[in-house]
């Protein structure tokens, strides 16, 4: 008999060895056993994401609508934003202090796909994530949900298929979660392609992507059928590339990258200030207070993870002056740095998308001849490349915001100078000693 090995290749058991040498399995024989586990993991990942998102939305409605209405306070008044963000920081800090495993490691030291956490950490991590999302903190769900799904998949995998290496479950859970987040397995395949390309492993790339792609497909289909997610900002179509758009696309993308790099370079210093408080409750409460003050400065659209808010922002590209768009981009960048460094659990992709979109709308307001779809996508591309250092993810996310293939050539051109600017520089992730990764 055979068990699943890494990426799905069968591993011979003792009984098969005693029976004599078995013929080398074909690629199809290696890949077929992975399909059912991959589909199961993908569906599970989507359900966890959907459940946490729905809980956060319900709690957000209570905190930002029901409660202020009952108290006769403006829903997004300056007072309520400061009180609510500070209270969210205090509540999250108390939970991080109390729950088993303290809701995982310091989020400043974690990335999108990391080794599995102990399963006992998952309940506290998910609870803290719900409060973070509902409380208006400028972070997305991607990092903690991916970490929770990886931990659950590896734990269940050890119980039901104990001989299967954890690396397979990790890749399936990461792909299933990313597929569900973006509503398409393409995002998962692109991110994992960068990861797999850095490993010297035998086999064709598509053989190694087969299981994760199946998991990503299952996650994306489950989320699409149940929740109908959409990233389309409904911006005016970008009809065709023009020569005059080339310099504009490069300048906007480079500006976004510079803003993102400012956040990256500030990150370890801000993290050091919060760590000096030496207590998660103090650090998170102080972080929540600062986020409330930033929300009062930038307006309520600079709160929360940013996906719904960026759609509202893009619904009226000409409805605000360039200066207001610029202030929102800077405020959201500062909020992202503070939220990610003081101890809130969350991801950086969705807030970065808001920053890039606000920057692109600012560029369009300054030079109206620059197509708004091109300006927004180039702004998002530049910020994401600096913040995530994921080339494929940045290109894909920027392009999917407009759903128009005509913008892709310009994005590819703009990505080249931006990558030369960001490559080799510090990342927005720290080592345990507080020094940045490179």
C-alpha positions in Angstrom: 0.0 0.0 0.0 1.0 3.7 -0.4 0.6 6.8 1.7 0.8 10.4 0.6 4.2 12.0 0.6 5.1 15.6 0.1 3.0 17.2 -2.6 1.1 14.0 -3.0 3.7 11.4 -4.2 3.0 8.0 -2.6 5.4 6.7 0.0 5.9 2.9 0.2 5.1 1.3 3.5 6.8 -1.7 5.1 4.3 -4.2 3.6 5.0 -3.0 0.1 8.7 -3.2 0.6 8.5 -6.8 1.9 6.5 -7.8 -1.2 9.3 -6.8 -3.5 10.3 -3.7 -5.4 7.3 -1.9 -6.8 7.5 -0.2 -10.2 8.1 3.5 -10.1 4.7 5.3 -10.0 3.7 7.4 -12.9 2.9 11.1 -12.4 -0.8 10.4 -12.5 -0.5 7.8 -9.8 1.4 10.3 -7.7 -1.1 13.1 -8.1 -4.4 11.3 -8.0 -4.3 10.5 -4.2 -3.9 14.2 -3.4 -7.2 15.3 -4.9 -9.6 14.4 -2.1 -7.5 15.8 0.7 -6.9 19.0 -1.3 -10.6 19.5 -1.9 -11.4 18.8 1.7 -8.8 21.3 3.0 -9.8 23.9 0.5 -13.5 23.8 1.6 -12.5 23.8 5.3 -10.3 26.9 4.7 -13.1 28.8 3.0 -15.6 27.9 5.7 -13.3 29.2 8.4 -12.7 32.4 6.5 -16.4 32.9 5.8 -17.4 32.2 9.5 -14.8 34.6 10.9 -15.8 37.3 8.3 -19.5 36.9 9.1 -18.9 37.1 12.9 -16.7 40.2 12.4 -19.4 41.9 10.3 -22.1 41.2 12.8 -19.9 42.5 15.7 -19.0 45.5 13.6 -22.6 46.4 13.1 -23.1 46.3 16.9 -20.1 48.3 17.7 -20.4 50.9 15.0 -24.1 51.2 14.4 -26.3 49.7 17.2 -24.2 50.9 20.1 -23.6 54.5 19.1 -27.2 54.9 18.0 -28.3 53.7 21.4 -26.0 56.2 23.1 -27.0 59.0 20.7 -23.5 59.4 19.5 -22.5 59.8 15.9 -21.5 56.5 14.4 -18.2 57.8 13.0 -17.8 60.9 15.1 -14.3 61.8 16.3 -15.2 60.9 19.9 -16.6 57.5 18.9 -13.7 56.6 16.7 -11.2 57.4 19.4 -13.2 55.6 22.1 -13.9 52.5 20.0 -10.3 52.0 18.7 -8.9 52.5 22.2 -11.4 50.0 23.7 -10.6 47.6 20.9 -6.9 47.8 21.7 -7.6 47.2 25.4 -9.9 44.2 24.7 -7.5 42.6 22.3 -4.6 43.2 24.7 -6.5 41.5 27.5 -7.3 38.6 25.3 -3.7 38.2 24.0 -2.6 38.2 27.7 -5.2 35.6 28.7 -5.7 33.1 25.9 -3.6 30.0 25.6 -0.5 30.6 23.5 -1.2 34.4 23.6 -2.9 34.3 20.2 0.4 33.2 18.5 3.8 34.9 18.1 4.4 38.6 17.7 2.6 39.4 14.5 5.4 41.7 13.4 7.6 38.6 13.1 5.1 36.6 11.0 4.4 36.4 7.2 1.5 35.2 5.1 2.6 31.6 5.1 4.5 30.3 8.1 5.1 27.0 9.9 2.0 25.6 11.7 1.1 26.9 15.1 0.0 24.5 17.9 -3.7 23.8 17.6 -4.4 25.2 21.0 -3.5 28.6 19.8 -6.1 28.7 17.1 -9.3 29.6 19.2 -7.6 32.6 20.8 -6.1 33.7 17.5 -9.5 33.6 15.8 -11.2 35.4 18.6 -8.6 38.2 18.6 -9.0 38.4 14.8 -12.7 38.9 15.0 -12.3 41.8 17.5 -9.5 43.3 15.4 -11.6 43.3 12.2 -14.8 44.5 13.9 -13.0 47.2 15.9 -11.9 49.2 12.9 -8.2 48.3 13.0 -6.4 48.9 9.7 -5.5 45.2 9.1 -6.9 42.5 6.9 -7.8 38.9 7.8 -5.3 37.1 5.6 -2.4 36.4 7.9 -4.2 35.1 11.0 -6.8 33.1 9.0 -4.0 31.5 6.9 -2.1 30.7 10.1 -5.3 29.2 11.7 -6.1 27.1 8.7 -2.5 25.8 8.4 -2.6 24.8 12.1 -6.0 23.1 11.7 -5.0 21.3 8.4 -1.8 20.0 9.9 -3.5 18.8 13.1 -6.2 17.0 11.2 -3.7 15.6 8.8 -1.6 14.1 11.6 -4.8 12.5 13.0 -6.1 10.9 9.8 -3.0 10.5 7.6 -0.2 10.5 10.2 2.5 9.4 7.6 1.8 12.4 5.4 4.4 15.2 5.9 3.2 18.5 7.3 4.6 20.3 4.2 1.7 19.0 2.1 -1.0 20.1 4.6 0.7 23.5 4.9 0.7 24.1 1.1 -2.9 22.9 0.8 -4.1 25.1 3.6 -2.2 28.2 2.4 -3.6 27.7 -1.2 -7.1 27.0 0.1 -7.2 30.2 2.2 -5.6 32.4 -0.5 -8.0 31.0 -3.1 -11.0 31.8 -0.8 -9.7 35.3 0.1 -9.4 36.3 -3.6 -12.2 34.2 -4.9 -9.9 32.5 -7.5 -7.3 29.8 -7.3 -5.0 31.9 -9.6 -3.9 34.0 -6.7 -2.9 30.9 -4.7 -1.0 29.5 -7.7 0.9 32.7 -8.3 2.0 33.1 -4.6 3.0 29.4 -4.3 4.9 29.5 -7.6 7.2 32.1 -6.0 7.6 29.9 -3.0 8.2 26.7 -4.9 10.6 28.3 -7.3 13.0 29.0 -4.4 13.1 25.3 -3.5 15.4 22.8 -5.2 12.9 19.9 -5.5 12.5 17.4 -8.2 9.4 17.2 -10.4 7.6 19.5 -12.8 6.3 22.7 -11.3 2.8 21.9 -12.2 3.1 18.5 -10.5 4.1 20.4 -7.4 1.2 22.9 -7.8 -1.4 20.2 -8.6 -2.5 19.7 -5.0 -2.4 23.3 -3.9 -4.2 24.4 -7.1 -7.0 21.9 -6.3 -7.2 23.2 -2.7 -7.3 26.8 -4.0 -10.0 25.9 -6.5 -12.1 24.3 -3.7 -11.6 27.3 -1.5 -12.4 29.8 -4.2 -15.5 28.0 -5.4 -16.8 27.5 -1.8 -16.4 31.2 -1.1 -17.8 32.3 -4.5 -20.9 30.1 -4.1 -21.6 31.2 -0.5 -20.5 34.8 -0.4 -20.0 36.1 -4.0 -16.9 38.2 -3.2 -15.8 40.8 -5.7 -12.7 43.0 -6.0 -13.9 45.0 -9.1 -13.9 48.7 -8.2 -16.2 49.4 -11.2 -13.9 52.1 -12.5 -14.2 53.5 -16.0 -12.7 51.0 -18.5 -9.1 51.5 -19.6 -9.7 51.2 -23.4 -6.1 50.8 -24.7 -2.5 51.7 -23.8 -1.2 55.1 -25.1 2.3 56.4 -25.3 1.5 59.1 -22.9 0.4 56.6 -20.2 3.9 55.0 -20.0 5.6 57.8 -17.9 2.5 58.3 -15.8 2.3 54.6 -14.9 5.9 54.5 -13.9 5.8 57.7 -11.8 2.6 56.6 -10.0 3.9 53.1 -9.3 7.3 54.5 -8.1 5.5 57.0 -5.8 3.5 54.1 -4.3 6.6 52.1 -3.8 8.3 55.0 -2.0 5.4 55.4 0.3 5.4 51.7 1.0 9.1 51.7 1.7 8.7 54.6 4.1 6.3 52.3 6.0 8.8 49.4 5.8 11.7 51.5 7.1 9.5 53.0 9.9 8.2 49.6 11.0 11.1 48.3 13.2 11.4 51.7 15.0 7.7 51.9 15.7 7.7 48.2 16.8 10.6 49.0 19.2 8.6 51.8 20.8 5.6 49.6 21.5 7.9 46.7 22.7 9.4 49.2 25.2 6.0 49.3 27.0 6.7 45.6 28.0 3.1 44.6 28.3 0.6 43.7 25.5 -2.3 45.4 27.2 -0.4 48.7 27.3 1.0 48.4 23.8 -2.4 47.5 22.2 -4.3 50.1 24.1 -1.8 52.8 23.1 -1.9 51.5 19.6 -5.7 51.6 19.6 -5.7 55.2 20.8 -3.3 56.3 18.1 -5.4 54.5 15.5 -8.5 56.4 16.8 -6.7 59.7 16.4 -5.6 58.8 12.9 -9.1 57.8 12.1 -10.3 61.2 13.3 -7.7 62.8 11.0 -8.3 60.7 7.9 -12.0 60.0 8.2 -13.9 56.8 8.7 -12.9 55.4 5.3 -9.4 55.0 6.6 -10.6 52.5 9.3 -11.1 48.7 9.0 -9.3 46.4 6.6 -10.0 48.7 3.6 -11.7 46.5 0.9 -15.2 47.9 1.3 -13.9 51.3 2.0 -11.8 51.4 -1.2 -14.9 50.5 -3.2 -16.7 53.5 -1.7 -13.7 55.7 -2.4 -13.5 54.6 -6.0 -17.3 55.0 -6.5 -16.7 58.8 -7.0 -13.2 59.3 -8.3 -13.8 63.0 -8.8 -15.7 63.6 -5.6 -12.7 64.7 -3.5 -9.8 67.0 -4.1 -6.3 65.6 -4.6 -5.2 66.8 -1.1 -7.9 64.7 0.6 -6.9 61.6 -1.3 -3.3 62.2 -0.3 -4.1 62.6 3.3 -6.1 59.4 3.3 -3.2 57.5 1.7 -0.7 58.8 4.3 -3.1 58.2 7.2 -3.8 54.7 6.1 -0.1 54.0 5.8 0.6 55.3 9.3 -2.4 53.2 10.6 -1.0 50.1 8.9 2.4 50.6 10.5 1.0 51.2 14.0 -1.6 48.3 13.8 1.0 45.8 12.6 3.7 46.8 15.1 1.7 47.2 18.3 0.4 43.7 18.4 -2.9 43.5 16.5 -3.3 40.3 14.6 -4.0 40.9 10.9 -2.6 41.1 7.4 -1.2 43.9 5.3 -2.5 43.2 1.8 -5.9 44.8 2.0 -4.8 48.0 3.8 -2.0 48.4 1.2 -4.6 48.1 -1.5 -6.5 51.1 0.0 -3.3 53.1 0.3 -2.4 52.4 -3.4 -5.9 53.2 -4.6 -6.1 56.5 -2.7 -2.7 57.4 -4.1 -3.9 56.6 -7.6 -7.0 58.7 -7.2 -4.8 61.5 -6.0 -2.7 61.3 -9.1 -5.9 61.3 -11.3 -7.2 64.3 -9.5 -3.9 66.1 -10.1 -3.7 65.1 -13.7 -7.1 64.3 -15.0 -5.7 63.1 -18.4 -4.3 60.0 -16.6 -7.0 57.3 -16.8 -8.3 56.6 -13.4 -8.1 52.8 -13.8 -4.5 53.1 -14.8 -3.7 55.4 -11.9 -5.4 53.3 -9.3 -3.8 50.0 -10.5 -0.3 51.4 -10.7 -0.6 53.0 -7.2 -1.7 49.6 -5.8 1.1 47.8 -7.7 3.8 50.1 -6.2 2.6 49.9 -2.6 2.0 46.2 -2.7 5.5 45.5 -4.2 7.1 47.5 -1.4 4.9 46.1 1.4 4.6 42.4 0.4 7.7 41.9 -1.9 5.4 39.4 -3.8 5.7 40.2 -7.6 2.9 38.0 -8.9 0.5 38.8 -6.0 1.0 42.5 -6.6 0.4 42.3 -10.4 -2.6 40.1 -9.9 -4.2 42.2 -7.2 -3.7 45.4 -9.1 -5.1 43.9 -12.3 -8.1 42.3 -10.7 -9.3 45.6 -9.3 -10.4 46.8 -12.8 -10.9 43.4 -14.5 -9.5 44.7 -17.7 -6.6 42.9 -19.5 -5.7 46.2 -21.4 -4.0 47.5 -18.2 -1.6 44.5 -17.9 1.1 45.7 -20.3 1.3 49.0 -18.5 1.5 47.2 -15.1 4.3 45.0 -16.3 6.3 48.0 -17.6 5.7 49.9 -14.3 6.7 46.8 -12.2 10.2 46.8 -13.6 11.6 50.0 -12.2 9.6 49.5 -9.0 11.2 46.1 -8.5 14.6 47.6 -9.0 13.8 50.0 -6.2 12.4 47.5 -3.7 14.5 44.4 -4.2 17.1 43.7 -1.6 15.7 46.2 0.8 14.2 45.4 4.2 10.8 43.7 4.4 7.8 44.6 6.5 8.6 41.6 8.8 11.0 41.3 11.7 13.2 38.7 13.3 12.6 37.8 16.9 15.3 40.3 17.9 13.4 43.1 16.1 15.7 43.5 13.1 14.0 43.4 9.7 14.1 40.6 7.2 15.8 41.1 3.9 
